[in-house]
Structure formats: C-alpha cells, structure tokens
C-alpha cells in the first residue's frame, strides 16, 4: 500500500460564516502516489464544503503537499470541536484507483460573532446639535477586520452628518470608540430616543458580514429657550441710552 496521512490541519470559521480547513497531505509510504485527491467527509454536523474534493497531484515518498477546503458553517449549528475523518483517493502503481483513510483532524467552530455597545451618550436638545459617542466591543471568539459602526435606523428625529464610522480591526475583547455628530430637528419631541446600530465587518473567508441590531439609547432635552427679565427704560423720544 501507499499510505498517506494528513498533518498540520487548521481551521478558521464561525457559526453562520464561511471558513477554511487546510493542512498537509503527507506520503508516508515508500512509493510514489499519483493523482491524489483529499476527500472531505460528508457527515459532519453543520459543516458544508464548497467542493468536497481537493486534488493534490503526485507525491513522492516523504513529500507533503498542502490542501485547502472552503467550508460553510450553517446558521444555527452548534459551536465546538468537530472530528474530520479525511480520506485520500489515488492511483496505485498498478493503475487502480484506491481510497484510504488519511487520518482524523479536530477542528473548532467558534460561536456566532457578537458585539456590544458601551458608554453610549450624547448631549442633545430639540432644535440643536450634539455628538453621539460610545464604544463598540468585539465580544466574539475570533478577530474581525475592517469593522464599521453603522447607524441602520434613526427615524426622522435624528439627523447624523454621517451614518458610518470605521473603527478598524478588533481582536476578541478589543474595543474602539466612535462618534456621530448629529442634529435634532425642531419638530422632534424631547425624551428618550432609540437608535438601531449594526457593525459591518470582514469575517472568515474575507466575507463582508453585518451584525444583529444593537440598540443605542439617547436622551433629547427640550428646546433651548431664553427670556429677558427686569427690563427697564427711561428713554424719551429723541434720547439715547
């Protein structure tokens, strides 16, 4: 036989996202292996490869060739480790096609990506302007890149100058501050307002993803008013003073 083993298998994926399973196929035998193809198992809960086969070609004895599978982790699937029973199909020296077990690999599926808003505040009055400010925290298990805070729904009583603020890359547990200058129209009512915020980011596989809605609460004060008190005048026609 011309046995082959998998080695250095790694994975990067979250529930609900596309990820990658990659590693090395090693020819551990003493003969050449031709037309080798790594086979992804079809009975792994919640994991679906875009292509179930990856061709690696010819391997000399002791040679290691990389393989790579793009895999989707279904929405709602359970996070945690998965054991992949990978196989290899190849043509032996007699020209016959053989399929052999290539070894097990344990990969981990992280939970769905989550974010949290903290310290949201703003000094707003009806008919005035102010700044919505706060902090976004990556509460997921993996890093995200190119994160953007997006005002998804603000209604008619909140008029931001911009609806998107980039905050960059966020490692797990890392936070970034954001600010949105905005105006409150004179037709608005004083009191609490709730803004719908989402985080856009690049997840595993470089896909652009959007988080669930995060609520941001601000308090809008009444319109600023002024009055003149104790006004006195002793002016007569033709006088100055």
Buried (B, 14 or more C-beta within 10 A) or exposed (E): EBBBBBEEBEBBBBBBBBBBBBBBBBBBBEBBBBEBBBBBBEEBEBBBBEEBEBEBEBBEEEBBBEBEBBBBBBEEBEBEEBEBBBBBBBBBEEEEEEEBBBBEBEBEBBBBBBBEBEEBBBBBBBBBEBBBBBBBBBBBBBBBEBBBBBBBEBEEBBBBEEEEBEBEBBEEEBBBEBEBBBBBEEEBEBEEBEBBBBBBBBBBBEEEBEBEEBEBEBEBBEEEEEEEEEEEEEEEEEEEE
